[in-house]
Amino acid sequence: MQICQRKTAASYPVSQRPPVVGHPSLSQVSRSISMEASSAGSSNPTASGGKAKTHQPEGREDLQVNRLETQIWIKPDAQKTDVDFSEILNAIEEIAKDVNIFFDELEGVNSPSKDDDSLLHHGNLTSTSDDASRLEVVGEEVPDKNKANGLYFRDGKCRIDYILVYRKSNPQTEKREVFERNIRAEGIQMEKESSLTNSDIIFVKLHAPWEVLGKYAELMNVRMPFRRKIYYLHRRYKFMNRIEKQISRFRGWLPRKPMKLDKETLPDLEENDCYTAPFSQQRIHHFIIHNKDTFFNNATRSRIVHHILQRVKYEEGKNKIGLNRLLSNGSYEAAFPLHEGSYRSKNSIKTHGAENHRHLLYECWASWGVWYKYQPLDLVRRYFGEKIGLYFAWLGWYTGMLFPAAFIGLFVFLYGVTTLNHCQVSKEVCQATDIIMCPICDKYCPFMRLSDSCVYAKVTHLFDNGATVFFAVFMAVWATVFLEFWKRRRAVIAYDWDLIDWEEEEEEIRPQFEAKYSKKERMNPISGKPEPYQAFADKCSRLIVSASGIFFMICVVIAAVFGIVIYRVVTVSTFAAFKWALIRNNSQVATTGTAVCINFCIIMLLNVLYEKVALFLTNLEQPRTESEWENSFTLKMFLFQFVNLNSSTFYIAFFLGRFTGHPGAYLRLINRWRLEECHPSGCLIDLCMQMGIIMVLKQTWNNFMELGYPLIQNWWTRRKLRQEYGTQRKTSFPQWEKDYNLQPMNAYGLFDEYLEMILQFGFTTIFVAAFPLAPLLALLNNIIEIRLDAYKFVTQWRRPLASRAKDIGIWYGILEGIGILSVITNAFVIAVTSDFIPRLVYAYKYGPCAGQGEAGQKCMVGYVNASLSVFLVSDFENRSEPTSNGSEFSGSPLKYCRYRDYRDPPHSPVPYGYTLQFWHVLAARLAFIIVFEHLVFCIKHLISYLIPDLPKDLRDRMRREKYLIQEMMYEAELERLQKERKERKKNGKSYHNEWP
């Protein structure tokens, strides 16, 4: 009988064979087998071309096994000996298993592989022979090195997959002991260390061996690589091939794209170029396993360990299970996977390579020097998981799509700059020194010349010009194109990251839901098990209460806006009576600026309140699962933040100056305060100021809170450690100690990051007709935001748990809703807020070119005079009559003043009644809104229909991959069966009618 173990690994000379740790049972059984074989007088085994080597060094009972082959020979007539042959056979099978496991582990240490992290350190890995010579002392040098970096157990062999932290003074000792005992029962190895800075803090290091990883990877359907991809090329026509050749030749003349990352610095992530399938231990021979220690990467190992920890009991009882509950009741202080080492290195990455993936991410992604380069999304996904990788993929796609929007917006602004000197309206405003405008507030506001608002008229033209309508249509279409092409981009990413067929496993019920409704149970139609049940009436009542809370908070926001309106009404008179001439002459601008700043402070204060209210209302609803809870909380927070941030903007855009009445009959709040009027040059300048200030201040504050707060916290922690232990001691801290001193990730995950970008998307699209520079500001912010978030994830936060996701979740539906709202608001901004429609009506109906079908600048002559109405000064109310009589303009008291409106003069049959031009303008505005909305919505739906969600080449690749996978699995199974058949024949155990 011959038992042969062959391994396809690098061959080592005898002198360079690494030391082998003997197995006690292996040594004893092998000696007995060799003795029985020799006593039986068997023939020389080498006659069959085999090798029989049994190494027994002096003073040791260890078995030294050949690296390439292990053969154990038993004479066929060994059954004549005193030893039972069946017992020998069982022992041999056990030996073969141990040798197999041993060789797999030894090969994982000695053989270099593509997905091994050591390949990142190019400066030390030169050749296989060098690697073999270094690994001669694998039992001494490598464990010592592993001990030093703080990523392994004390033996330097078991890698730390997860860290639990607790305090010895915590009274929940019994729960922890039961929990840790059950963890060990699951096969996870455990080791404890006391903190170097605080003896009360204990770190629990967890390591999952290969058997546990394989078992739970199969249960979790973790997809692993099993065969290299065969890329399928489309069949092209000759003409298309020629064009592609010419394009590639032209690209060869151009310089290399500076945005692309240098592929030599990035590791070869093998799983991206391989077909993957759910891991199965029965079909383990199908998978590409170079090294069992690195077959599952660190993120996957941590995810598997976390999956186990979530299902381990800590007390007897139905609901006494899971790590999250132990964290919530204070049994453990923290739980996190480790970073892969330091993100800094003394050696240059160009000469010595990256120390680890964290160092590589810092150098090629989180460093400020690479702000212009693409993101290494595959490396981000490998290190942080698919959910965080998708966030950065979406953020990068959004930032890239902002380039055309920012360019067009800048073009609209520059068009306004270049046409400023040719604008007839601004010319007439600047030259109207004889037109005296009525006061814009009661008593203290003086009469003013129209020419005094020359600067504001020019600034208004920069944003409100002939290209504004085109830009509004463009941005509405851009939002649709952005969302449609993101679907395609997401599909490509999901294919590359094996997320196409991935479905979230059925989520566990939230502990709060179980505790609340544990008395009522019904059968789950999917699992067939009883589970807590929430009655329909209870659910509806809770939803009604939650909706009432949301409505109340929205009313609070409206009340805050009403307070800002009162502030504007009161302070405009105060600033008009100010002693300083600069403020007195610019009272309206000062009012708007201070009101915006106060509004921003109120927004920041209410945001703190909204988070607590949203948390309370969401818990009141009692969602069944964590995803339902997250979606409900996200929707509430978005509604609160959106209304809070945009309510003042909506007021300025659609209500400011629209319902003020006219001189002599002003509308008033509580019959006391006169409503605020627009500036003589229009209301658009107020809207521009509101958007510009809020956008800049909001983004600056968010960036500070995102990065500045953890930076200050970590700096303070390092400062205390430096004062207590010195700089040298701090650098020698193990990795778990360093990571524990970092800031934990936000409790709501990526919620804050997504919310900030979604609100910015709203600013970029909803009122973009009034502020064309919004996409440019968003682009500049996002270029910084990507690196800020990357720096925060890599350096300032503990490593988050790698989790999987197929898309960005509920945020996509919110983006679609914002895209629809942007069409409506931009139509109203152009029709109501700007002067585009009144100018158009004047050019075609009342101007010098009326009836000629022209609308050039020459057709706008006289527009300013036609848009102003006449008011008799003697008709002023007593409480609104100005203190000055206007004699400083003409030397005598003024009889008439002008105001912005389309009304009859005071001596007409119906004094101050609406003119025919007013009704023409109103009809044109309503018609423009209807036509604009229908046109843009038709374009949006047409684009959505024409752009498929899945690219054609990706669809073909998916179909071909499915076909090839079925073929490969069949061939692999056929090859295995044929190999088994040959072995049976060789051992004389072949059977008839065997297939194949």
C-alpha angles and dihedrals in degrees: 000000000000126000112188129186115192126183127191099221140126112294118238127196116248091251092054099047110130118240114269126217108229125228112226096217090045092056096049097045093045091055092051092048093050091049093051091048094052094045090054091061095233124183122262108283092211089071088079092053094259134126127233114193125164114174118201111171118203115269093014135092092200122122114232109207128198112254094224105035138013116192127173116192125205122182112245091237093052088117087078091069125092093255117090108248094214090058090050090049092052091048091050091052090052090049091051091052092049092047090048092051091044094050092047091053093044092049090050089059100040109032117076114230136188096243095045113119090224089074089070089070097071095170094067102036109074108147143345093257092052089050091051093051091050091050093055086094095038090136092058115025101037096048090047090052091047091050090054097053094054096231098106141053120266091274090060092230108082112072117222109244100175140009129215120191128199140154122246089220091060110110095218091090098130094052091050093049093052091045094050092045090055090047090057089047088059089060099257115140117228137199131174131214131183118230117259092219101040123024090201091067116082125193117209111204117203128197126184113209123216095266093055093045092050093047096050095037086061092048092047093045092235108185115229133181118266108161138016115259120253105211116221117218122207120247106252132196119244091248092054091047091054091050091050091050091052092048092049090048090051090049089053089064092052121083118261114273107265091206093066119094120239105258092207091067093051122079121244101256096204097192090067092061097043136078110247135207135177108283116257126181092208090058096038090129089068095063128083103247112172093158128007091208092060101027088097108045121226095262092053092046091052091048092052092049091048089050089055093046091053090059102044119106123232098182139017108271143084097264100032096102141107141043095258092066091050089052092049094049093047100249089126125028099205143356123194144141117251127255112243093249137290121342091217130066135189090224126068116256090224094060105027102025128230120317093215141336092276091056090046092051091050094051099044102028118016098039118100091227092071098049091124096051130093119260120258091233095172091056091045090052092048093051103036103021135248097291095059091037090056091051092055091042090054093044091050092048092049091049092049092049090052091067096078091040092050091046093052092044091051089048091053090050093047090047087057090049094050094045094044095099091048097049108116094199095056090044092055091047092052092047096045096101092142096054111093116199124214118249115275095216139030122286102324099057110088131216111271139195116249089230089066088074092056093115093050091048090054093047090049090054090057089065102023108055140118093285094057095086091049090050092050091053090045093052092048090052090042092057090054093046090048093054095043095049090045087060089056093045091049090051091053091048092046089052094048092047096043095247098126096091096026115117125184112253116243105283124237119249115260114257092234090054091050093048092049099046103026092119093060116061138169135176118276106231091214104044097024091225128122114256137173114282131207115211118237094237092051091049093049093048091051092048091051092051090048092049090049089053091051091050091049092052091049088053088052089055091049089050089053090051090049088054090052089051091053089048091053092048094049099041097048088069091043093052090045089060094043119131096229111083093212093060094036093055092045099039095138095050090047090051093050094046096049092043090054092050092048089047090053091052090050090049092053093047094047091049089066090051093046093056092055093044092048090049091050094047093046092051089046090059090055099216113209101227137024093252091053089049091049093048092048093048092046093052093049094047092048092051092048094046094043094050091043093051100041106033094089090045091053090050093052093044100048110014109032109105094355099102104030098112118216136288110295093023107049121169112237139197111245085349088287117075120057113229116250120262129214122257114269088253092055142270097276093086089060091051091050091052092048093051096042096049096042093046095049096042094044095050093044092050093046092050091050093049093045097050108009096056097052090041091055092044093050092044091053091049092050090047092055091048091048091051093048103038107014131239097283094053092048093056090054094058113123119249095257090056092049093048093047089057090055123089118268119241118265113286090235094051114221094352097110093046093050094042093053092051094044092052089048089051088055091052090048095053112021101060099015092123088067096043114031092176092067094094090050092052090046091050093051091047093049094050086058093038094059092055092041092054091043092050090047094050095045102040113014105038133061112253108276120225111268108244132176128238135165099212144349092283124214091357091079091060090049090052091052090050091051090050091055093045091050092061092054096044094047090051090053093044092055094042101039111019102038127058093235096109097043090050091049092050091048093048095052101032113023109017131089090274095051111148094009097094095238131122107179128136091272089060090060096066109129095015095125093053091046092052094054125079128208124245129191108232092214089064092068117123116246094247093048099041110120120241092233123062095212095249090137090075102052105004092252132071114280119251099186137028133181133236136181109267143088102253137135120259120263094257096054122109089259105034115218093359121148117274127225090255089062091058092045091053092046092051091047091051093052091045091050092051092051095045094043094050095046093046095048094044090051090051091048093051092045091052091047090052096046096048110070118215091231122048114238095235090051091050090052091047091051092050092047091047091053090051093046093047091054090048093047094048090050092048092047092050091046091050091051093050092048090050091051090049092053091049091051091050091048091051093044094248101114118138132206124252091026121162126254 
